[in-house]
């Protein structure tokens, strides 16, 4: 495992997690969001957090934001 990019500590631990990610903007008020289940890598010295979104959830997030980018939606 690489050292923490912030404080260079090796005192890190992995934690399973579940995160509900919501899309911004009024047009997404009824959108239920995307559940993501990443493994979080936490530095136990400074609290720096790293994670990677699994490929299947990443595809759902990309699909949900492609229309917003194309339309120039600023989240309103």
BELJOWO-V190301 format. One record per run of one state. SS is the DSSP state (@ for helix, = for strand, . for the rest). FROM is the first residue (numbers start at 1). TO is the last residue. If there is no record, write none. Layout:
SS,FROM,TO + SS,FROM,TO
This chain:
.,1,11 + =,12,16 + .,17,18 + =,19,21 + .,22,25 + @,26,28 + .,29,33 + =,34,36 + .,37,38 + =,39,43 + .,44,48 + =,49,51 + .,52,54 + @,55,71 + .,72,76
